[in-house]
Amino acid sequence: MEQIAEVSFITSQTLGNSQVCIAVLDGLVDLKHPCFQGADLTVLPTLVSGQAKPDGGMSLHGTHVTSIIFGQPGSPVRGIAPKCKGLIVPVFHDDRLNLSQLDLARAIEQAVNAGAHIISLSGGQLTDEGEAEGWLQRSVQLCQDNNVLLVAAAGNDGCECLHVPAALPAVLAVGAMDEQGQPIAFSNWGETYQDQGILALGENILGAQPGGGTTRLSGTSFATPIVTGVAALLLSLQIQRGETPNPQKVREAILKSALPCTTADTPDQRRCLVGKLNIPGVLEYLFGGTVSESLETVVASGCGCGGMGQNEVESSDLPLDEAAVEAGEDLIEAASLAQVAASMPPAPSSLVSASTPSTHSITSQIPAMTQSTSNFVTASQAPSELADSQLVYALGTLGYDFGSEARRDTFKQLMPAYSIGGITVPANPYDARQMVDYLGASPSESRSLIWTLNIELTPIYAIEPQGAFARETYAVLQELLAGQIQGETSEEFVERVSIPGLLTGRTVKLFSGQMVPLLAPQNPRGMYGWKINTLVSAAIETVQTTVGDAQEDAIRRTLGSFLNRIYYDLRNLGTTSQDRALNFAATNAFQAASTFAEAVATGMELDSINVEKSPFCRLDSDCWDVKLKFFDPENSRRAKKVFRFTIDVSDLIPVTLGDVRTWSSPY
C-alpha cells in the first residue's frame, strides 16, 4: 500500500532518538512483555505501586498504550518511537479507573522534573467548560514554562464537551477517527478543541496485553499515544538536523498542518477538531522551508540523557471489542504508524535520511526519580545524601491520621479521660486539643501518628521525620499543632506551617483510603509556624518606623492579601524550583514587608506575584527571582511599584541572595 510505504519512508530516517524523553501517565505496565525487550524504559515511583496484572483493567490499558509508543522492532508490537527514552509514571489503579486532579498534577510535575520532553495522558476529567482545579492548572502551566508537550485524550463521551487537561491551554488534545478517516461517534468535540485538538486513528489499534499476547482496542486513549509517538519522531528529526528539540514548535506544526474533514467525513465539521493528523504535512511544515518562527524557542528539559471533594480524572479508554492478534503478525501492517498512514497524502521529497540510533536496555523500578539540572541538588551543591533527591518546601496546615481503626483505638485506650466543664468524658483522639495534651505528656507517641500536611483540608503529604534529629523534629510538629488550636486572636495562633524535606519515594495509606507521598524532614531547621498576628504586628511596627504616618489598617490589609495569594491563589505542592522559591518568599514575608514599607504605607496594594529564573546566580546554584508588583487602587495613572528578591533553592532550605531591588513600572 502506497500510504504504508510513506510511513516506512519516515521510519527509515528515524525510529526515535535516545535524547528524546517521553513520559507515559497511565496504568501499570507489564515490562516483561516481549515487545519491550530492548526498550529504554524507567519506572518512576508514584502513588500506584505493584506489578501489572494480566486481569487488571488499567494494567491492560497502560501496557497497551505504552506498547503503541515503545514496542520494539521484531516484537509482536512495533511501536512508533521505539528508540526514544521512556518514563513510565503509573497513575491509574487496577481497582479503580480514576484519580484526583491533585494526584494527576503530582504525576505531571514529576514527569517534568524527571526531564520529559513529551507527556502522554490517555485520560481526563469531564467538565462543563474546561475548568480545572488550581493544582492541575499549575502543573500544565509548568509544562508550558519548561517547553514540555502534554498530549491528552479528548474523551469518549460522544458529545460537545471537554475533558481536562486536554482542554487547558498549550495542551494538544487528541480525538479519534476510524480507518476511513471519519470522526468516531464516541470521540468528544468542543469549542476549545477547535483550536488545539487533532484527530488520529483510534479504531482497532494493535497493542500488547499483560502476561503476553496482543489485542486491538479502540478509543481516544489509543489515538493519544499515536500522536505522542509521531511528535517524538519529529523531535528526533530535529536533533538529527542539529536543531534543539522544540516540543511546542512540533505542537504548532501538527495543528497548522492538519487536514480538514470533508462533508463525506462528517456533516458536522466541529467533530473534526482542528483536523486530521497529517504526517507528511507536518514534515513539510517543520523541515520544508515553511516553518513558522512565531514561537519563542525554549530549550527543552533533558531526560538525564542529553548531556473526593476533589474532581477525579478518568481513563479515556472506551470498552470496545478486543480482537486477539497472533504474535508474529506482519509488523509493518500491524504497527500503529502504518495505521495512521491510511489517511495521509504522499510524503515530501525534501527530507534527508539519517542513521537509526542503537538499542538500549530496560531499567525498572528505580528507588527515586532522577532530576533535571534546574530542580535538583548535585553532589557539588549539597551533602551527598541530598544528591538525586526530590526536595520539597511546602506550605499548609498540620493534621494527623491513624491509618486504621486499630491504631485509632489504641490511642483512645491510652489517652486519659478529658474534663469539660467539670464533666469527665472518654478521650476523643480526633480532638486536636486532647491530642496535643497527650503528646505533651507522652512525646514518644508522636511516632505512632501519621502526621499530614494539608491544604484546605486536603492531605498532600504524610510527614515522617528521619535522621539523627527525628526526635526534635517530632517535638516541633507537636508545638506547631499546639499553635494551630489557639484562638485566632492569640499571639501564639499558628495559621500555616512551612515544611522542608525530601520525598522518600514511599506512600502512606490514610484512614480514608487516600494514598499520599511520604515527606521526610531531616531536622527542625526550616520548619516554621506562621504566628500570623505576631508577624503582622511586627511588620506594621517596621513599616511605621520607616513611614511615620502609615495607616495600620492599610498595612494589615496589604500583608493579608500577600499571604492569602500564596495560600489560596498560588497553592502548590512545593516540588518545583519555582514553587519552592514562591513558598519561601511567603515564609520571608516579614523581610519583604520591611522593603516595600513605603508602598503599603502610601495606600498601594498587591497586584501580582511572579516567579522567573534569575539571570544572576552563584555557581552550582538554582536561583529564582520573586517579583512583587503593587498598584494604587484609587489612582490608575500612578506608576506601579515592583520589588524583586532572588532566592536560591539548591539546598534543602532555600535562602535569599543579595538586597531587594525596587523600581517603578507603568505596566
C-alpha positions as CSV (number, residue, x, y, z in Angstrom):
1,M,0.0,0.0,0.0
2,E,1.4,3.4,-1.0
3,Q,0.5,5.1,2.2
4,I,2.2,2.4,4.3
5,A,5.3,3.0,2.2
6,E,5.1,6.7,3.1
7,V,5.2,5.9,6.8
8,S,8.1,3.4,6.1
9,F,9.9,6.3,4.4
10,I,9.7,8.3,7.7
11,T,10.8,5.4,9.9
12,S,13.7,4.8,7.6
13,Q,15.1,8.1,8.7
14,T,14.5,7.6,12.5
15,L,12.8,5.2,14.9
16,G,13.4,7.8,17.6
17,N,16.4,9.2,19.5
18,S,17.5,8.3,23.0
19,Q,17.8,12.0,23.8
20,V,14.0,12.4,23.3
21,C,12.2,11.5,26.5
22,I,8.5,10.5,26.7
23,A,6.6,10.1,29.9
24,V,3.5,7.9,29.8
25,L,1.0,8.6,32.6
26,D,-1.3,5.6,32.7
27,G,-1.8,2.2,34.4
28,L,0.9,-0.2,35.4
29,V,2.9,-1.7,32.5
30,D,4.0,-5.3,32.0
31,L,7.6,-4.6,31.2
32,K,8.3,-8.3,30.8
33,H,6.2,-8.4,27.7
34,P,8.4,-9.4,24.7
35,C,7.6,-6.1,22.9
36,F,9.5,-4.1,25.5
37,Q,12.7,-6.2,25.4
38,G,15.5,-3.7,24.4
39,A,13.4,-0.6,25.2
40,D,14.9,2.1,27.4
41,L,12.2,2.4,30.0
42,T,12.4,3.7,33.6
43,V,9.5,3.4,36.1
44,L,9.1,6.3,38.4
45,P,7.8,5.7,41.9
46,T,4.3,7.1,42.3
47,L,1.2,6.6,44.4
48,V,0.4,3.5,42.3
49,S,2.7,0.6,43.2
50,G,2.9,-3.1,42.4
51,Q,3.1,-5.1,39.2
52,A,0.8,-5.2,36.2
53,K,-1.9,-7.9,36.4
54,P,-3.0,-10.0,33.5
55,D,-6.6,-9.4,34.5
56,G,-6.2,-5.8,35.6
57,G,-8.2,-3.3,33.6
58,M,-5.8,-0.5,33.9
59,S,-2.8,-2.8,33.6
60,L,-4.2,-3.7,30.2
61,H,-4.7,0.0,29.4
62,G,-1.3,1.1,30.5
63,T,0.5,-1.8,28.8
64,H,-1.4,-1.3,25.5
65,V,-0.8,2.4,25.4
66,T,2.9,2.1,26.2
67,S,3.4,-0.6,23.6
68,I,2.0,1.7,20.9
69,I,4.9,4.1,21.5
70,F,7.8,1.8,22.7
71,G,7.1,-1.6,21.2
72,Q,10.4,-2.8,19.7
73,P,11.1,-3.8,16.1
74,G,10.9,-7.6,15.6
75,S,8.5,-7.9,18.5
76,P,4.7,-8.7,18.5
77,V,4.0,-5.0,18.5
78,R,6.1,-2.5,16.7
79,G,5.8,0.9,18.4
80,I,6.0,4.3,16.7
81,A,9.1,5.6,18.6
82,P,10.9,2.5,19.9
83,K,14.3,4.1,20.3
84,C,13.2,7.1,22.4
85,K,13.7,7.1,26.2
86,G,10.6,6.3,28.2
87,L,9.4,7.2,31.7
88,I,6.6,5.0,33.0
89,V,4.5,7.0,35.5
90,P,1.7,4.9,36.9
91,V,-1.4,6.9,37.9
92,F,-4.4,4.6,37.4
93,H,-5.0,1.7,39.8
94,D,-6.4,-1.6,38.7
95,D,-9.1,-1.5,41.3
96,R,-10.4,2.0,40.3
97,L,-10.4,3.9,37.0
98,N,-10.0,7.4,38.3
99,L,-7.7,9.6,40.3
100,S,-7.9,13.1,41.8
101,Q,-6.7,16.1,39.9
102,L,-4.3,16.7,42.7
103,D,-2.6,13.3,42.1
104,L,-2.6,13.9,38.4
105,A,-0.9,17.2,39.0
106,R,1.7,15.4,41.1
107,A,2.5,13.0,38.3
108,I,2.8,15.8,35.7
109,E,5.2,17.7,37.9
110,Q,7.1,14.5,38.5
111,A,7.5,13.9,34.8
112,V,8.6,17.4,34.1
113,N,11.1,17.3,36.9
114,A,12.4,14.0,35.6
115,G,13.1,15.6,32.2
116,A,10.3,14.6,29.9
117,H,10.0,16.3,26.5
118,I,6.5,14.9,25.9
119,I,3.9,13.7,28.4
120,S,1.2,11.3,27.1
121,L,-2.0,11.0,29.1
122,S,-4.8,8.8,27.9
123,G,-7.3,10.1,30.4
124,G,-9.1,13.1,31.6
125,Q,-12.0,14.6,33.6
126,L,-15.2,15.6,32.0
127,T,-16.0,19.3,32.8
128,D,-18.6,21.8,31.9
129,E,-16.4,24.4,30.3
130,G,-12.9,23.0,30.5
131,E,-12.3,24.3,34.0
132,A,-9.7,22.6,36.3
133,E,-8.5,22.8,39.8
134,G,-5.6,25.1,40.6
135,W,-3.3,22.1,41.1
136,L,-3.8,20.8,37.6
137,Q,-3.7,24.3,36.0
138,R,-0.3,25.0,37.6
139,S,1.1,21.6,36.5
140,V,0.0,22.2,32.9
141,Q,1.5,25.7,33.1
142,L,4.7,24.1,34.3
143,C,4.8,22.1,31.1
144,Q,4.4,25.2,29.0
145,D,7.1,27.1,31.0
146,N,9.5,24.2,30.5
147,N,8.6,23.6,26.9
148,V,7.2,20.2,27.6
149,L,4.4,19.0,25.3
150,L,1.4,17.5,27.1
151,V,-0.7,15.2,24.8
152,A,-4.1,14.3,26.3
153,A,-7.1,12.4,25.2
154,A,-10.2,14.4,24.2
155,G,-12.5,11.9,25.9
156,N,-15.1,9.2,24.8
157,D,-18.4,10.8,25.8
158,G,-19.6,11.3,22.3
159,C,-20.7,14.9,23.0
160,E,-19.8,18.5,22.5
161,C,-18.0,18.5,25.8
162,L,-14.5,19.0,27.2
163,H,-12.0,17.0,29.3
164,V,-9.2,18.4,31.4
165,P,-6.3,18.5,31.0
166,A,-7.0,18.2,27.2
167,A,-8.9,21.5,27.2
168,L,-6.3,23.5,29.1
169,P,-4.0,26.0,27.3
170,A,-1.0,24.6,25.5
171,V,-2.2,21.0,25.7
172,L,-2.5,19.0,22.4
173,A,-5.9,17.3,22.6
174,V,-6.4,14.1,20.6
175,G,-9.7,12.8,19.2
176,A,-10.3,9.5,17.4
177,M,-11.1,8.7,13.8
178,D,-11.8,5.4,12.1
179,E,-9.8,3.7,9.3
180,Q,-11.8,5.7,6.7
181,G,-10.7,9.0,8.3
182,Q,-14.1,9.8,9.8
183,P,-14.5,11.0,13.4
184,I,-15.7,8.1,15.5
185,A,-19.1,8.8,17.2
186,F,-17.8,8.4,20.7
187,S,-15.0,11.0,20.3
188,N,-15.6,14.3,22.0
189,W,-15.6,17.7,20.4
190,G,-16.0,21.2,21.8
191,E,-15.1,24.8,21.1
192,T,-11.6,24.6,22.8
193,Y,-10.8,21.6,20.7
194,Q,-11.4,23.6,17.5
195,D,-8.1,25.4,18.3
196,Q,-6.0,22.7,20.0
197,G,-7.4,19.3,19.0
198,I,-6.2,16.8,16.4
199,L,-7.8,13.6,15.1
200,A,-5.8,10.4,14.9
201,L,-6.6,6.8,14.2
202,G,-8.4,5.4,17.3
203,E,-10.0,2.2,16.0
204,N,-8.7,-1.3,16.4
205,I,-5.3,-0.3,17.4
206,L,-2.8,-3.1,18.0
207,G,-1.1,-3.3,21.3
208,A,0.4,-5.5,24.0
209,Q,-1.6,-7.0,26.8
210,P,-0.2,-8.0,30.3
211,G,1.1,-11.6,30.5
212,G,1.9,-11.8,26.8
213,G,0.0,-11.6,23.6
214,T,-1.6,-8.7,21.8
215,T,-5.1,-7.2,21.4
216,R,-6.8,-4.5,19.4
217,L,-8.6,-1.7,21.3
218,S,-10.5,1.5,20.3
219,G,-10.8,4.9,21.9
220,T,-9.2,8.3,22.2
221,S,-7.0,6.6,24.7
222,F,-5.2,4.8,21.9
223,A,-5.2,7.7,19.4
224,T,-3.3,9.7,22.0
225,P,-0.1,7.6,22.0
226,I,-0.1,7.6,18.2
227,V,0.2,11.4,18.2
228,T,2.7,11.2,21.1
229,G,4.9,8.8,19.1
230,V,4.7,11.0,15.9
231,A,5.7,14.0,18.0
232,A,8.6,12.1,19.4
233,L,9.9,11.2,15.9
234,L,9.6,14.8,14.9
235,L,11.8,15.9,17.9
236,S,14.2,13.1,16.9
237,L,14.4,14.5,13.4
238,Q,15.1,18.0,14.8
239,I,18.0,16.6,16.7
240,Q,19.3,14.8,13.6
241,R,19.3,18.1,11.8
242,G,21.4,19.7,14.5
243,E,18.4,21.6,16.0
244,T,17.3,21.9,19.6
245,P,14.3,19.7,20.1
246,N,11.3,22.1,20.5
247,P,8.1,20.3,21.6
248,Q,5.9,23.4,21.4
249,K,7.1,24.1,17.9
250,V,6.1,20.5,17.0
251,R,2.7,21.1,18.5
252,E,2.3,24.1,16.4
253,A,3.3,22.2,13.3
254,I,0.9,19.3,14.0
255,L,-2.0,21.8,14.3
256,K,-1.1,24.1,11.5
257,S,-0.7,21.2,9.0
258,A,-3.8,19.3,10.0
259,L,-6.1,18.1,7.1
260,P,-9.7,19.4,7.4
261,C,-12.6,17.0,7.2
262,T,-14.9,17.0,4.1
263,T,-18.6,16.6,4.1
264,A,-18.1,13.0,3.2
265,D,-16.2,12.5,6.5
266,T,-18.8,14.2,8.7
267,P,-21.7,16.6,8.3
268,D,-20.6,18.4,11.5
269,Q,-17.2,19.8,10.9
270,R,-16.8,20.6,14.6
271,R,-16.3,16.8,15.2
272,C,-13.1,17.0,13.2
273,L,-11.5,19.4,15.7
274,V,-8.7,21.3,14.0
275,G,-8.3,18.4,11.5
276,K,-6.7,15.0,10.9
277,L,-3.1,14.2,11.8
278,N,-1.1,14.8,8.6
279,I,2.4,13.4,9.0
280,P,3.8,14.5,5.6
281,G,2.3,17.9,6.1
282,V,4.0,18.2,9.5
283,L,7.3,17.2,7.9
284,E,6.9,19.8,5.2
285,Y,5.9,22.4,7.8
286,L,8.9,21.8,10.0
287,F,11.6,20.9,7.5
288,G,10.4,22.0,4.1
289,G,11.2,25.7,4.4
290,T,7.8,26.9,5.6
291,V,8.4,26.6,9.4
292,S,6.8,29.4,11.4
293,E,9.1,31.2,13.8
294,S,6.3,32.8,15.7
295,L,7.0,30.7,18.8
296,E,9.9,31.7,21.0
297,T,12.5,28.9,21.1
298,V,12.9,27.4,24.6
299,V,15.5,24.8,25.3
300,A,13.5,21.7,26.3
301,S,14.4,19.9,29.5
302,G,16.5,16.8,29.2
303,C,16.0,13.3,30.4
304,G,19.3,12.9,32.2
305,C,20.3,11.6,28.8
306,G,21.4,14.6,26.8
307,G,24.4,15.9,28.0
308,M,-13.4,13.2,47.0
309,G,-14.4,16.6,47.3
310,Q,-11.8,16.7,44.5
311,N,-12.6,16.2,40.9
312,E,-11.5,12.9,39.5
313,V,-9.6,12.1,36.3
314,E,-10.9,9.1,34.5
315,S,-9.2,6.9,31.9
316,S,-10.3,7.8,28.4
317,D,-10.5,4.1,27.4
318,L,-13.7,3.0,25.8
319,P,-14.7,-0.6,26.5
320,L,-15.0,-1.9,22.9
321,D,-14.4,-5.3,21.3
322,E,-10.9,-6.8,21.8
323,A,-9.8,-9.0,18.9
324,A,-6.7,-11.1,19.7
325,V,-3.9,-10.8,17.3
326,E,-1.4,-13.6,17.0
327,A,2.2,-12.8,17.9
328,G,4.4,-12.5,14.8
329,E,1.8,-10.7,12.6
330,D,3.4,-8.7,9.9
331,L,5.0,-5.8,11.8
332,I,4.6,-3.0,9.2
333,E,0.9,-3.6,8.6
334,A,0.2,-4.1,12.3
335,A,2.1,-1.2,13.5
336,S,0.2,1.9,14.7
337,L,2.2,4.1,12.4
338,A,1.2,2.1,9.4
339,Q,-2.4,2.5,10.5
340,V,-2.0,6.2,10.8
341,A,-0.9,6.3,7.1
342,A,-4.3,5.2,5.9
343,S,-5.5,8.7,5.5
344,M,-2.2,10.5,4.7
345,P,-1.1,12.2,1.4
346,P,2.3,11.4,-0.2
347,A,5.4,12.4,1.8
348,P,7.6,15.3,0.6
349,S,10.8,14.5,-1.2
350,S,12.8,17.2,0.5
351,L,13.8,15.2,3.6
352,V,17.3,13.9,4.2
353,S,17.6,10.4,5.6
354,A,19.7,9.8,8.7
355,S,21.1,6.8,10.7
356,T,19.0,4.9,13.3
357,P,20.1,5.1,16.9
358,S,21.3,1.9,18.7
359,T,19.2,-0.2,21.0
360,H,19.0,0.5,24.8
361,S,18.3,-1.7,27.8
362,I,15.3,-1.8,30.1
363,T,15.5,-0.2,33.6
364,S,12.7,-1.0,36.1
365,Q,11.5,0.4,39.4
366,I,14.3,2.8,40.4
367,P,14.1,3.8,44.1
368,A,13.8,7.5,43.4
369,M,13.2,9.6,40.4
370,T,16.0,11.4,38.6
371,Q,16.1,15.1,38.5
372,S,16.7,17.8,35.9
373,T,19.5,20.2,36.5
374,S,17.4,23.2,37.4
375,N,15.4,21.4,40.1
376,F,17.9,19.1,41.8
377,V,20.9,19.2,44.0
378,T,24.1,17.7,42.8
379,A,27.0,16.4,44.9
380,S,28.8,19.7,44.4
381,Q,25.9,21.7,45.8
382,A,25.0,19.8,49.0
383,P,25.9,16.8,51.1
384,S,25.8,13.5,49.2
385,E,22.7,12.3,50.9
386,L,20.8,15.0,49.1
387,A,22.1,14.1,45.6
388,D,19.4,12.8,43.3
389,S,16.7,13.6,46.0
390,Q,13.5,15.4,45.3
391,L,13.5,18.5,47.5
392,V,10.2,19.9,48.9
393,Y,9.4,23.2,50.6
394,A,5.6,23.2,51.1
395,L,3.1,25.4,52.9
396,G,-0.1,24.2,54.6
397,T,-1.6,23.2,57.9
398,L,-0.7,20.3,60.1
399,G,-3.0,17.3,60.6
400,Y,-2.8,13.8,61.8
401,D,-4.3,10.4,60.8
402,F,-4.4,7.0,62.3
403,G,-4.4,4.9,59.2
404,S,-6.6,2.2,60.6
405,E,-9.3,1.6,63.2
406,A,-7.0,-0.5,65.3
407,R,-4.4,2.3,65.6
408,R,-7.1,4.9,66.4
409,D,-8.5,2.6,69.1
410,T,-5.1,2.2,70.7
411,F,-4.9,6.0,71.2
412,K,-8.4,6.0,72.6
413,Q,-7.4,3.4,75.2
414,L,-4.2,5.1,76.2
415,M,-5.3,8.7,76.3
416,P,-6.7,9.8,79.7
417,A,-10.3,10.9,80.1
418,Y,-11.0,14.5,79.4
419,S,-12.8,17.0,81.6
420,I,-15.2,19.5,80.0
421,G,-16.9,22.0,82.3
422,G,-16.3,19.7,85.3
423,I,-17.7,16.7,83.5
424,T,-15.3,13.8,82.7
425,V,-15.8,12.3,79.3
426,P,-13.9,9.5,77.4
427,A,-10.9,10.5,75.4
428,N,-11.5,11.5,71.8
429,P,-8.4,11.1,69.7
430,Y,-9.9,13.2,66.9
431,D,-10.0,16.2,69.3
432,A,-6.7,18.1,68.5
433,R,-6.7,19.8,71.9
434,Q,-6.8,16.4,73.7
435,M,-4.1,15.0,71.3
436,V,-1.8,18.0,71.9
437,D,-2.1,17.5,75.7
438,Y,-1.5,13.7,75.3
439,L,1.6,14.2,73.1
440,G,3.0,16.8,75.5
441,A,2.8,14.2,78.3
442,S,3.9,11.3,76.1
443,P,6.2,12.6,73.4
444,S,7.1,9.2,72.0
445,E,3.5,8.7,70.9
446,S,4.2,11.3,68.1
447,R,5.8,8.5,66.2
448,S,2.7,6.4,66.2
449,L,0.6,9.0,64.4
450,I,0.6,9.6,60.7
451,W,1.3,13.4,60.5
452,T,-0.1,15.1,57.4
453,L,0.4,18.4,55.7
454,N,-2.9,19.7,54.4
455,I,-4.1,22.4,52.1
456,E,-7.7,23.3,52.5
457,L,-8.4,20.1,54.4
458,T,-6.8,18.0,51.6
459,P,-3.8,16.0,52.8
460,I,-1.0,16.4,50.3
461,Y,1.9,14.7,52.2
462,A,2.4,12.3,55.1
463,I,5.3,13.5,57.3
464,E,7.8,11.2,58.9
465,P,10.9,12.9,60.4
466,Q,14.1,10.9,59.7
467,G,17.7,11.1,60.7
468,A,19.6,11.9,63.9
469,F,17.2,14.8,64.8
470,A,13.9,12.9,64.3
471,R,13.0,13.2,68.0
472,E,13.5,17.0,67.9
473,T,11.5,17.3,64.7
474,Y,8.6,15.4,66.2
475,A,8.6,17.8,69.1
476,V,8.4,20.7,66.7
477,L,5.4,19.1,65.0
478,Q,3.7,18.8,68.4
479,E,4.4,22.5,69.1
480,L,3.1,23.6,65.7
481,L,-0.1,21.6,66.2
482,A,-0.5,23.2,69.6
483,G,-0.3,26.7,67.9
484,Q,-2.9,25.8,65.4
485,I,-5.5,25.1,68.1
486,Q,-5.1,28.5,69.7
487,G,-7.7,31.2,69.2
488,E,-7.4,33.3,66.1
489,T,-6.7,36.4,68.1
490,S,-4.0,34.8,70.2
491,E,-0.4,35.9,69.7
492,E,0.5,32.2,69.7
493,F,-2.0,31.3,67.0
494,V,-0.3,29.4,64.1
495,E,-2.2,29.8,60.8
496,R,0.1,28.0,58.5
497,V,3.3,26.0,58.6
498,S,6.3,25.5,56.2
499,I,7.8,22.1,56.0
500,P,11.1,21.4,54.1
501,G,12.1,17.8,53.4
502,L,12.8,15.0,51.0
503,L,10.4,12.8,49.1
504,T,11.2,9.2,50.0
505,G,9.5,7.5,47.1
506,R,7.2,5.8,49.6
507,T,3.5,6.2,50.0
508,V,1.2,6.1,53.1
509,K,-2.4,5.0,53.1
510,L,-4.6,7.2,55.2
511,F,-7.7,6.1,57.2
512,S,-9.9,7.4,54.3
513,G,-8.1,5.2,51.8
514,Q,-6.3,8.1,50.2
515,M,-2.7,7.4,49.3
516,V,-0.2,10.3,49.8
517,P,3.6,10.6,49.3
518,L,5.8,10.4,52.3
519,L,7.8,13.6,53.1
520,A,10.8,13.2,55.3
521,P,12.1,16.3,57.2
522,Q,15.8,15.9,58.0
523,N,15.8,18.2,61.1
524,P,13.8,21.0,62.6
525,R,15.7,23.6,60.6
526,G,13.4,25.5,58.2
527,M,10.2,24.3,59.9
528,Y,8.2,27.4,60.6
529,G,4.9,28.2,62.1
530,W,3.1,31.3,60.9
531,K,2.1,33.2,64.1
532,I,0.2,35.5,61.9
533,N,-0.8,38.1,64.5
534,T,2.8,38.4,65.7
535,L,4.0,38.6,62.1
536,V,1.6,41.3,61.0
537,S,2.2,43.3,64.2
538,A,5.9,43.2,63.8
539,A,5.7,44.2,60.1
540,I,3.4,47.1,61.0
541,E,5.9,48.3,63.6
542,T,8.7,48.1,61.0
543,V,6.7,49.9,58.3
544,Q,5.6,52.7,60.7
545,T,9.3,53.2,61.7
546,T,10.1,53.8,58.1
547,V,7.0,55.9,57.3
548,G,5.7,57.6,60.5
549,D,2.1,58.3,59.4
550,A,1.5,54.8,57.9
551,Q,-2.1,53.6,58.2
552,E,-2.2,50.4,60.2
553,D,-5.4,49.1,58.6
554,A,-4.0,49.5,55.1
555,I,-0.8,47.7,56.0
556,R,-2.6,44.9,57.7
557,R,-4.9,44.5,54.6
558,T,-1.9,44.5,52.2
559,L,0.1,41.9,54.2
560,G,-3.0,39.8,54.5
561,S,-3.5,40.0,50.7
562,F,0.0,38.9,50.1
563,L,-0.3,35.9,52.4
564,N,-3.7,34.8,51.1
565,R,-2.4,34.9,47.5
566,I,0.2,32.4,48.4
567,Y,-2.1,30.2,50.4
568,Y,-5.0,30.1,48.1
569,D,-4.5,31.5,44.6
570,L,-1.0,30.1,44.2
571,R,-1.3,26.9,46.3
572,N,1.2,24.3,45.2
573,L,3.0,21.1,46.1
574,G,6.4,22.8,46.7
575,T,8.3,20.4,44.5
576,T,9.4,22.5,41.6
577,S,12.1,25.1,41.9
578,Q,9.6,27.9,41.1
579,D,7.2,26.8,43.8
580,R,9.8,26.3,46.4
581,A,11.0,29.9,45.7
582,L,7.5,31.2,45.9
583,N,6.7,29.4,49.2
584,F,10.0,30.6,50.7
585,A,9.1,34.1,49.6
586,A,5.9,33.8,51.7
587,T,8.0,32.5,54.6
588,N,10.1,35.6,54.4
589,A,7.0,37.9,54.2
590,F,8.3,39.9,57.2
591,Q,11.6,40.6,55.5
592,A,9.8,41.6,52.3
593,A,7.4,43.8,54.3
594,S,10.3,45.9,55.5
595,T,11.4,46.6,51.9
596,F,8.0,47.6,50.5
597,A,7.2,49.7,53.5
598,E,6.7,52.9,51.6
599,A,4.4,51.3,49.0
600,V,2.0,49.8,51.6
601,A,2.2,52.9,53.8
602,T,1.0,55.1,50.9
603,G,-2.0,53.0,50.1
604,M,-0.7,50.7,47.4
605,E,-1.9,47.1,47.3
606,L,-0.5,43.9,45.9
607,D,-1.2,43.4,42.2
608,S,0.7,40.3,41.2
609,I,3.4,37.8,42.3
610,N,5.6,36.3,39.6
611,V,8.5,33.8,39.8
612,E,11.0,33.6,37.0
613,K,14.5,32.2,36.5
614,S,17.1,34.6,37.8
615,P,19.9,35.7,35.4
616,F,22.2,36.2,38.4
617,C,23.2,33.2,40.4
618,R,26.1,31.6,42.2
619,L,28.0,28.6,40.7
620,D,26.1,25.3,41.1
621,S,23.0,27.1,42.5
622,D,19.4,27.3,41.4
623,C,18.2,30.9,41.7
624,W,14.8,32.4,41.0
625,D,13.5,36.0,41.1
626,V,10.3,36.6,43.0
627,K,8.7,39.8,41.8
628,L,6.0,41.6,43.8
629,K,4.1,44.3,42.0
630,F,2.0,46.9,43.8
631,F,-0.7,49.3,42.5
632,D,-2.7,52.2,43.7
633,P,-6.4,51.2,43.7
634,E,-7.5,54.8,43.8
635,N,-5.2,56.2,41.1
636,S,-4.8,54.1,38.0
637,R,-2.4,56.6,36.5
638,R,0.1,56.2,39.3
639,A,3.2,54.0,38.3
640,K,3.3,50.6,39.8
641,K,6.0,49.6,42.2
642,V,8.0,46.4,41.6
643,F,10.1,44.7,44.2
644,R,12.4,41.8,43.3
645,F,14.3,39.5,45.6
646,T,16.4,36.5,44.5
647,I,16.1,33.1,46.2
648,D,18.5,30.1,45.8
649,V,16.6,26.8,46.2
650,S,19.5,24.4,45.5
651,D,19.7,23.3,49.2
652,L,17.1,21.7,51.4
653,I,16.4,25.1,53.0
654,P,16.1,28.0,50.4
655,V,18.0,31.2,51.0
656,T,17.6,34.8,49.8
657,L,20.5,36.3,47.9
658,G,21.6,40.0,48.0
659,D,19.4,43.0,48.6
660,V,15.9,43.5,47.5
661,R,15.7,45.6,44.3
662,T,12.9,48.0,43.5
663,W,11.8,50.2,40.6
664,S,8.7,51.8,39.2
665,S,6.8,50.5,36.2
666,P,4.0,51.9,34.1
667,Y,2.5,48.5,33.5
